């Protein structure tokens, strides 16, 4: 039973991962374009704007994605659950878009982007669309329509990608030849970060259009008693998620306030570009999360569920360290994705990769408060992580700039992991094999350390040795998990 469940989780993870990997991978392929066309300061402005968007996205959904899974898996009617959630989030989305559109000029003046005030209209549209479709995508996940989920997500990211390519590679020369074009109403003639925001906005419009057939059959009705119970469960998750996303994004917001005006945008741009190279680890965590959350809830009532969660943790950590080695041992190639002005950010990559791995492990551990219903405790855990982020960045960013931000992520996620584990052992014990988890991390770091001690050599020889180091790690994993190569079924 355990083996079958793990295979099912792996299968759904792979399907969800198709769209997630394609989306992030294509987006990653745009990094060379951004870091060669945009100045470091403009890329920093983009990072600043996206940080605010990420924080507001958590607020607008109200934690109802997870709330829908919780109540749709109980005795509640799933149709009423999703209808109530979508109706409320739909109202909030419309109000958000109207407010951003009406007050776009004031918002642009407040943040120093007066020359592109229309950008805040696009941001309002992005926030409204993402919040609304988040519930629709959650419904697809609940119904195990992984392929449809992946298809819609893929169409959305392809729209964003094509829009970016047209905007950056075609439109500037067109506007130079046609300075009076109506397009200047929507975008400036010279490429800046608003081009990226506009491309995301267009993809959000397409996402809404994809769901129109579903929406025409959808009954928008709020069941007030049910919605009250859902919000009582979900709002603590949202409040807990807010420090969580702020923990991820706060350092980007602090650049503006801690570093001098002359350099904060450029430093933020370089930091963001370096962190982008760690996207593969975030890809893995995100695609795992899509499949794991409904999986963990569905298995919660089974006899050996906690043992199963422990097995999941082992494989998750092992694969995470495999990604770490894959990126760091071939950084000579991966680093070329960044433009020359941005390559200083490569120095933060090992720290960011380990930070994201700890975040993924923390996500696994944190399922205890979702499964036990003690979601209010999540607020204290994530708030503690936020405090660590604040202390590290405020204390060290003036002297160490974006390196302080990277270490802030690592230390914050580590503290959250330790506290969540201690509380989980008290309220919802899961027999994690922590020595095995630490062994995978230690072996991976040791092999990376060996690579740093190697003398200078031809690139081909270097990559050959690094490939051997990765094979050693794979062999170690197979031996620890007692998996025979000839019995391994993909």
TACOR-V644967 format. One record per pair of residues at least 12 apart in sequence whose ideal C-beta (glycine too) atoms are under 7 Angstrom apart, sorted by sequence separation. I is the first residue (numbers start at 1). GAP is how many residues later the second one is. If there is no record, write none. Layout:
# TACOR-V644967
i = (I:I)
gap = (GAP:GAP)
This chain:
# TACOR-V644967
i = (105:108:137:171:186:255:366:392:393:68:104:107:255:296:68:104:175:331:392:393:451:104:252:392:68:104:67:172:331:451:172:389:392:450:100:101:167:64:100:328:447:100:101:168:388:389:100:388:64:99:328:447:327:447:62:97:168:385:388:61:96:97:167:288:385:324:444:324:385:443:96:97:167:384:385:60:96:164:167:384:60:324:443:94:382:93:164:284:381:384:60:163:284:320:93:381:92:93:160:163:281:284:381:160:163:320:439:89:90:281:89:159:160:280:159:316:317:436:89:157:377:156:159:280:316:86:85:86:156:155:156:313:362:312:358:365:82:374:348:352:355:359:362:366:152:155:348:351:355:358:362:365:372:351:354:358:361:365:368:372:82:277:352:371:152:309:348:355:362:351:358:365:368:368:368:78:273:60:68:118:65:273:277:53:57:61:65:68:72:56:60:64:274:278:285:296:300:116:270:273:274:277:281:53:57:61:65:69:115:269:275:49:53:57:68:123:126:130:133:270:271:274:278:282:285:289:119:122:126:129:133:136:270:274:278:281:285:296:122:125:281:271:275:116:119:126:129:133:136:278:285:122:125:129:313:314:321:325:310:317:321:324:328:309:310:310:314:318:325:329:310:314:317:321:325:306:307:313:317:306:332:16:19:23:27:90:15:19:23:26:30:37:271:15:18:22:86:270:16:20:87:330:12:16:19:23:30:86:87:88:267:271:15:19:22:26:33:87:240:247:267:83:250:258:330:83:329:83:84:237:240:244:247:251:259:84:88:236:240:243:247:250:254:258:236:239:243:246:250:258:329:237:329:84:233:236:240:243:247:251:259:80:84:236:243:254:49:325:326:81:85:325:80:84:46:45:49:325:141:42:43:46:76:42:322:142:38:141:37:38:251:38:251:71:318:67:70:247:64:67:67:66:62:64:63:66:62:63:62:63:63:62:63:59:58:58:59:58:58:55:54:55:55:54:51:51:51:48:47:48:45:48:44:47:44:47:41:44:69:73:41:44:47:69:73:40:43:66:70:41:44:69:40:43:40:43:35:31:31:28:28:24:24:21:20:20:21:20:17:20:16:13:16:13:16:13:12:9:9:9:5:40:2:40:5:35:36:35:66:6:32:2:31:31:32:35:2)
gap = (12:12:12:12:12:12:12:12:12:13:13:13:13:13:14:14:14:15:15:15:15:16:16:16:17:17:18:18:18:18:19:19:19:19:20:20:20:21:21:22:22:23:23:23:23:23:24:24:25:25:25:25:26:26:27:27:27:27:27:28:28:28:28:28:28:29:29:30:30:30:31:31:31:31:31:32:32:32:32:32:33:33:33:34:34:35:35:35:35:35:36:36:36:37:38:38:39:39:39:39:39:39:39:40:40:40:41:42:42:42:43:43:43:43:44:44:44:44:46:46:46:47:47:47:48:49:50:50:50:51:51:51:51:52:52:52:53:53:54:54:54:54:54:54:55:55:55:55:55:55:55:55:55:56:56:56:56:56:56:56:57:57:57:57:58:58:58:58:58:59:59:59:59:60:62:64:65:67:67:68:69:69:69:70:70:70:70:70:70:71:71:71:71:71:71:71:71:72:72:72:72:72:72:73:73:73:73:73:73:73:73:74:74:74:74:74:74:74:74:74:74:74:74:74:74:74:75:75:75:75:75:75:75:75:75:75:75:75:76:76:76:77:77:78:78:78:78:78:78:78:78:79:79:79:119:119:119:119:120:120:120:120:120:121:121:122:122:122:122:122:123:123:123:123:123:124:124:124:124:125:127:130:130:130:130:130:131:131:131:131:131:131:131:132:132:132:132:132:133:133:133:133:134:134:134:134:134:134:134:134:134:134:135:135:135:135:135:135:135:135:135:136:136:136:136:137:137:138:138:138:138:138:138:138:138:139:139:139:139:139:139:139:139:139:140:140:140:140:140:140:140:141:141:142:142:142:142:142:142:142:142:143:143:143:143:143:144:144:144:145:145:145:146:146:147:148:148:148:149:150:150:150:150:151:151:152:153:153:154:154:154:155:157:159:159:163:163:165:166:166:167:168:169:170:171:171:172:172:173:174:175:176:178:179:180:183:183:184:187:190:191:191:194:195:198:201:202:204:205:208:220:220:221:221:222:222:224:224:224:224:225:225:225:225:225:226:226:227:227:228:228:228:229:229:230:230:238:242:245:248:251:255:259:262:263:266:266:267:270:270:271:274:274:275:275:278:279:282:283:286:294:301:302:302:303:303:303:304:304:305:305:306:306:307:307:307:309)
